[in-house]
Amino acid sequence: MDKIEIIGGTPLEGRIPIAGAKNACLALMPAAILSDKPLTLMNAPRLSDIQTMGNLLESLGVEVKSLQSGQVITLSAHGPLKHLADYDIVRKMRASILVLGPLLARQGQAVVSQPGGCAIGARPIDLHLYALERLGADWELKGGYVHVTAKDGLKGGVIEFPTVSVGATENAVMAATLAIGTTEIRNAAKEPEISDLAVCLGRMGAVIEGAGTDVIRIRGVTELGGATHPVIPDRIEMGTYMLAAAMTGGNVELAGAKRELVEAFAAKLEEAGAVIEDDGKSLRVRVNPGGLSAVNVVTEPYPGFPTDLQAQMMAALAIADGTSILDEQIFENRFMHVPELTRMGADINTRSGTATVKGVRKLKGAQVMATDLRASVSLVLAGLAAEGTTTVSRVYHLDRGYEQIEKKLSSCGAKIRRIGS
Ligand code: UD1
């Protein structure tokens, strides 16, 4: 298995282009199932998770064409479709569950392997099933698969989520586009990826209002058409490289970055001592001469501080002046990066969902292991700021969510390279 080797201590200087958002693209791709006309996605990120979703859709009978080395993806569900999402693909990526709503809406049935537990907690699918039930579907679990049917088609209804779920909101929105009548989703997730999905579905002919707020209304239509849609920039990639600039005492321009997508995070980073300049087309990030200072962080659904930047923020606070408290409110068990950061000299104590981080002057390079996508990139950030050499193993986690990470960082002067196994 590949490893990443980093020799730390170089302030990053330069320009990093921000890719299309992985999580937006993972919801947009299954939307193609809703129509027999092609959906073309521009600005798609070149990531293994996107390939996995492409493979899943192909296994369902969707024609998937990738152009411009993967930045343009055309998906066409014109032929006969299957309705079984197999365990072998679903187990690799939880976002596979996003085919459930579209398959059900288009074909009246779907059989999707249960995603199972994953490294950052139990991650059940009860909210997805609840939403589909509210639209008239029945489901049962058999042999590790969830069988969902809507014999008489889906019917609009009121879906009131007890807790906010990004994926369940996406499945509900997609399913409701072809349901008979109007659907109202209450306590909907407000993430920019939901708004992007609604814009794309609107281009395909869906009638949706309120996306980006906590009440979304969808008036079902009988069919959807084709569309061409550019994927929004990846706010988590953005935040990660903003931290890389701040942690190394560098000065980096993030081309295509949009502050409004990361406002809560950007405000925290400024509170910690970063300087962020916004010219409308890009963000430029550096740190005040005094370096970073401790701040307290609570992860929350959007527009709050994103859980997907918690691990990276912790790496930064590990070298900030003072003691920070990080409260993880979205996922239990999302502190797997802590023992690895501790191996690099960080002083972090965790108690249930709270981490207390006492900043140290310097981290020291070490051999560390990635456990999930965001945890692994937090170790890369720590390695960039540390003294000496850090080797991060299990790099396949990084390839799931960070396009050309070594190339982007080395173009700013980082001493980083991939070592093949
Ligand atoms: C999405 C993102 C992920 C991000 C997360 C929270 C994608 C592909 N992934 O994941 O990167 O970390 O949002 O911002 O977009 N829950 C249930 N029952 C369910 C579904 C969720 O209890 O049926 C719980 C989860 O365990 C978690 C919380 O709800 O505690 C939020 O999860 P959710 O918003 O659904 O995350 P995902 O859509 O899986």
Residues whose N, C-alpha, C, O or C-beta is under 5 A from the ligand:
A	BS01	UD1	N23 L26 A95 R123 P124 I125 D126 L127 H128 V164 S165 V166 G167 A168 T307 D308 I330 F331
